[in-house]
């Protein structure tokens, strides 16, 4: 796969920018969003390969984000950075709790998901 495109969604703008920077160091194209409406800021002709759901999201934020992302980018993979994903349909995403343990774990989980 060429350069993967990633959308990181969460409520902590500073953390999103840090994750964006870490992921871009690995040559990913990365967008961030703190609201669902910001998903529309991603260029329409640029498919997103992976949606990362940050731990700063509430359980009520999860399902609408997954629904919007899968409708807009069929085949998108989803990585949840918090345990249990309460409120989310368990068949909708590939969870990797270790990815929240730090940059090295995040990069490893992302590489595994975009390569699959």
ROBAPA-583387 format. One line per 2 residues: number of its first residue (from 1); their letters; for each residue x, y, z of N, C-alpha, C, O. Coordinates in steps of 0.2 Angstrom, whole numbers, padded with zeros to 4 digits. Atoms other than C-alpha are relative to their C-alpha. Last residue first. Layout:
REM residues N
NUM> A> X Y Z X Y Z X Y Z X Y Z  ...
//
This chain:
REM residues 116
116> XX> 0004 0005 0000 -0020 -0030 0032 -0005 0001 -0006 -0010 -0004 -0007  -0003 0005 0005 -0006 -0018 0029 -0005 -0006 -0001 -0004 -0010 -0006
114> XX> 0000 -0003 0007 -0016 -0003 0036 0003 -0005 -0005 0002 -0005 -0011  0007 -0001 0002 -0021 -0012 0052 0000 0002 -0008 -0004 -0001 -0012
112> XX> 0004 0006 0001 -0004 -0019 0056 -0006 0000 -0004 -0008 -0004 -0008  -0003 0004 0005 0005 -0003 0053 -0003 -0006 -0002 -0004 -0008 -0007
110> XX> 0002 -0003 0007 -0008 0006 0063 0004 -0003 -0006 0000 -0005 -0010  0007 0002 0001 -0005 -0006 0078 -0003 0003 -0007 -0006 0000 -0011
108> XX> 0000 0007 0001 0014 -0004 0077 -0007 -0002 -0002 -0008 -0006 -0007  -0003 0001 0007 0013 0015 0076 0000 -0008 -0002 -0002 -0009 -0008
106> XX> 0004 -0003 0005 0002 0016 0091 0002 -0002 -0007 -0002 -0004 -0011  0005 0004 0000 0013 0004 0101 -0006 0002 -0005 -0008 -0002 -0009
104> XX> -0003 0006 0004 0028 0014 0097 -0006 -0005 -0001 -0006 -0008 -0006  -0001 0000 0007 0019 0030 0101 0002 -0006 -0003 0000 -0007 -0009
102> XX> -0005 -0004 0002 0012 0025 0118 0001 0000 -0007 -0002 -0004 -0011  -0006 0000 -0005 0001 0014 0128 0006 0004 -0002 0011 0004 0002
100> XX> 0001 -0006 -0004 -0015 0018 0118 0006 0001 0005 0006 0005 0009  -0002 -0006 0004 -0010 0006 0104 -0001 0006 0004 0003 0011 0003
98> XX> -0007 -0002 -0001 -0010 -0008 0117 0002 0006 -0004 0006 0010 -0002  -0001 -0004 -0006 -0029 -0008 0117 0007 0002 0001 0008 0008 0004
96> XX> -0007 0002 -0002 -0030 -0013 0099 0001 0004 0006 0004 0010 0006  -0003 -0003 -0006 -0048 -0014 0093 0007 -0002 0001 0009 -0008 0000
94> XX> -0005 0004 -0003 -0053 -0019 0075 0003 0004 0006 0006 0009 0005  -0007 -0002 0000 -0069 -0011 0071 0005 -0005 0002 0003 -0010 0005
92> XX> -0001 -0006 0005 -0088 -0013 0067 0008 0002 0000 0009 0006 -0005  -0002 0002 0007 -0091 -0030 0074 0003 0005 -0005 0004 0004 -0010
90> XX> -0006 0004 0000 -0091 -0025 0092 0003 -0002 -0007 0009 -0004 -0008  0002 0007 0003 -0105 -0012 0089 0007 -0004 -0001 0011 -0001 -0004
88> XX> -0002 0001 0007 -0099 0003 0100 -0002 -0007 -0002 -0001 -0012 0002  0004 -0004 0004 -0107 0009 0116 0001 -0001 -0008 -0002 0002 -0012
86> XX> 0007 0000 -0002 -0093 0002 0127 -0004 0005 -0005 -0002 0011 -0006  0004 -0003 0005 -0077 0001 0117 -0008 0000 0002 -0012 -0002 -0003
84> XX> 0007 0002 0000 -0070 -0011 0129 -0005 0003 -0005 -0010 0000 -0007  0002 0007 -0002 -0053 -0003 0132 -0008 -0001 0000 -0012 0004 0002
82> XX> 0003 0001 -0007 -0049 0013 0124 -0003 -0007 0000 -0006 -0009 -0004  -0005 -0001 -0005 -0039 0018 0108 -0002 0000 0007 0001 0003 0012
80> XX> 0003 -0003 -0006 -0051 0011 0095 0006 0000 0006 0008 -0005 0007  -0004 0001 -0006 -0044 0008 0078 -0002 0004 0006 -0002 0010 0006
78> XX> 0001 -0004 -0006 -0056 0007 0064 0004 -0002 0005 0004 -0008 0007  -0001 0004 -0006 -0053 0001 0046 0000 0005 0006 0001 0011 0005
76> XX> -0004 -0003 -0005 -0061 0009 0031 0001 -0004 0006 -0004 -0008 0008  -0007 0004 -0001 -0068 -0003 0018 0004 0003 0005 0010 0001 0007
74> XX> 0001 0007 -0001 -0081 0010 0013 0006 -0004 0000 0011 -0002 -0003  -0006 0003 0003 -0076 0028 0015 -0001 -0008 0001 0002 -0011 0006
72> XX> -0004 -0005 0005 -0091 0040 0017 0006 -0004 -0003 0008 -0003 -0009  0004 -0002 0006 -0103 0027 0024 0004 0004 -0005 0003 0003 -0011
70> XX> 0001 0006 0004 -0090 0018 0035 -0004 0002 -0006 -0004 -0001 -0011  -0006 0002 0003 -0084 0035 0042 -0001 -0006 -0005 0002 -0006 -0010
68> XX> -0002 -0005 0005 -0101 0042 0046 0006 -0003 -0004 0006 -0002 -0010  0005 0000 0006 -0107 0026 0054 0002 0005 -0005 0001 0003 -0011
66> XX> -0001 0006 0004 -0091 0024 0064 -0005 0000 -0006 -0003 -0002 -0011  -0006 -0001 0004 -0092 0042 0070 0001 -0006 -0004 0004 -0006 -0010
64> XX> 0001 -0004 0006 -0110 0040 0074 0006 0001 -0004 0006 0002 -0010  0004 0003 0005 -0107 0024 0085 -0001 0005 -0006 0000 0003 -0012
62> XX> -0003 0006 0003 -0092 0031 0095 -0004 -0002 -0006 -0002 -0002 -0012  -0003 -0002 0006 -0098 0048 0101 0002 -0005 -0005 0003 -0004 -0011
60> XX> 0005 -0003 0005 -0111 0042 0113 0004 0002 -0006 0000 0003 -0011  0003 0006 0003 -0097 0031 0122 -0005 0002 -0005 -0007 -0001 -0010
58> XX> 0005 0004 -0004 -0088 0047 0125 -0003 -0006 -0004 -0002 -0006 -0010  0007 0000 0003 -0072 0052 0115 -0005 -0004 0006 -0003 -0008 0009
56> XX> 0003 -0006 -0002 -0056 0056 0124 -0007 0001 -0002 -0011 0005 0000  0003 0002 -0006 -0050 0038 0122 -0004 0006 0003 -0007 0006 0008
54> XX> -0004 -0001 -0006 -0046 0042 0104 -0004 -0001 0006 -0010 -0001 0006  0004 -0003 -0005 -0055 0034 0089 0004 0001 0007 0006 -0004 0010
52> XX> -0002 0001 -0007 -0043 0031 0075 -0004 0004 0005 -0005 0010 0004  0002 -0005 -0005 -0050 0030 0058 0002 -0002 0007 0001 -0008 0009
50> XX> 0001 0002 -0007 -0040 0021 0045 -0003 0006 0004 -0001 0011 0003  -0001 0007 -0001 -0039 0020 0026 -0001 -0002 0007 -0003 -0008 0008
48> XX> -0003 0001 -0007 -0047 0037 0022 0001 -0008 0001 -0004 -0011 0000  0003 0005 -0005 -0050 0040 0004 0004 -0001 0006 0010 0000 0006
46> XX> -0006 0003 -0003 -0044 0057 -0004 -0003 -0005 0005 -0006 -0004 0010  -0003 0005 0004 -0056 0063 -0017 0006 -0004 0003 0009 -0008 0000
44> XX> 0005 0005 0002 -0067 0072 -0005 0003 -0006 -0005 0000 -0011 -0005  0001 -0001 0007 -0053 0081 0004 -0004 -0006 -0003 -0003 -0012 -0002
42> XX> -0004 0004 0004 -0055 0079 0022 -0002 0000 -0007 -0008 0000 -0009  -0005 -0004 0002 -0064 0094 0029 0005 -0004 -0003 0010 -0002 -0007
40> XX> 0001 -0003 0006 -0080 0085 0030 0006 0004 -0003 0006 0005 -0009  -0002 0005 0005 -0074 0074 0044 -0001 0003 -0007 0003 0000 -0011
38> XX> -0007 -0001 0003 -0074 0091 0053 0002 -0006 -0004 0007 -0006 -0007  0000 -0004 0006 -0093 0089 0055 0007 0002 -0003 0007 0003 -0009
36> XX> 0002 0004 0006 -0090 0074 0067 0000 0005 -0006 0001 0003 -0012  0007 0001 0001 -0081 0085 0079 -0002 -0004 -0006 0003 -0004 -0010
34> XX> 0002 0000 -0007 -0063 0086 0086 -0008 0000 0000 -0011 -0001 0005  0007 -0003 -0001 -0056 0080 0070 -0002 0000 0007 -0001 -0005 0010
32> XX> 0003 0000 -0007 -0038 0077 0064 -0007 0003 0000 -0009 0007 -0004  0005 -0006 -0002 -0031 0073 0047 -0002 -0001 0007 -0002 -0007 0010
30> XX> 0004 0000 -0006 -0016 0062 0043 -0004 0006 0001 -0002 0012 0000  0003 -0006 0001 -0006 0057 0028 -0006 0000 0005 -0010 -0005 0006
28> XX> 0007 0000 0001 0006 0044 0034 -0003 0007 -0002 0000 0012 0001  0002 -0002 0007 0024 0045 0031 -0007 -0001 -0001 -0009 -0002 -0007
26> XX> -0001 0007 0003 0030 0037 0048 -0003 0000 -0007 -0006 -0005 -0010  -0007 0002 0001 0034 0054 0054 0001 -0006 -0003 0006 -0008 -0006
24> XX> -0003 -0003 0006 0016 0059 0050 0007 -0002 -0001 0010 -0002 -0007  0002 0004 0005 0009 0047 0063 0003 0002 -0007 0005 -0001 -0011
22> XX> -0003 0006 -0001 0019 0055 0077 -0001 -0004 -0006 0003 -0007 -0009  -0007 0000 0001 0014 0072 0071 0003 -0006 0000 0008 -0008 -0004
20> XX> -0001 -0002 0007 -0004 0068 0070 0007 0000 -0002 0009 -0003 -0007  0001 0007 0004 -0004 0059 0087 0001 0001 -0007 0004 -0003 -0011
18> XX> -0006 0005 -0001 0003 0075 0094 0000 -0006 -0003 0005 -0009 -0006  -0005 -0003 0004 -0010 0086 0085 0007 -0004 0002 0011 -0005 -0003
16> XX> 0001 0001 0007 -0024 0075 0092 0006 0002 -0004 0009 -0001 -0009  -0002 0007 0001 -0017 0076 0109 -0001 -0002 -0007 0004 -0006 -0009
14> XX> -0008 0000 -0001 -0017 0095 0109 0002 -0007 -0001 0007 -0009 -0005  -0004 -0003 0006 -0035 0095 0101 0008 -0001 0001 0011 -0002 -0004
12> XX> -0006 -0004 -0002 -0042 0084 0115 0004 0002 -0006 0008 -0002 -0008  0002 -0006 -0003 -0060 0078 0110 0006 0005 0002 0005 0011 0003
10> XX> 0000 0000 -0007 -0055 0064 0098 -0002 0007 0002 -0003 0011 -0002  0006 -0003 -0003 -0055 0058 0080 0000 0000 0008 0001 -0006 0010
8> XX> 0000 0001 -0008 -0039 0054 0071 -0006 0004 0003 -0006 0010 0002  0003 -0005 -0004 -0041 0052 0052 -0001 -0002 0007 -0003 -0007 0009
6> XX> 0003 0001 -0007 -0028 0042 0043 -0004 0006 0002 -0002 0012 0002  0003 -0006 -0003 -0022 0041 0025 -0004 -0002 0006 -0008 -0007 0006
4> XX> 0007 0001 -0003 -0010 0027 0021 -0003 0007 0002 0001 0011 0004  0001 -0004 -0006 0005 0031 0010 -0007 0000 0002 -0012 0002 -0001
2> XX> -0004 -0006 -0001 0006 0017 -0003 -0001 0004 0006 -0004 0001 0011  0004 -0006 0000 0000 0000 0000 0004 0006 0000 0010 0006 0003
//
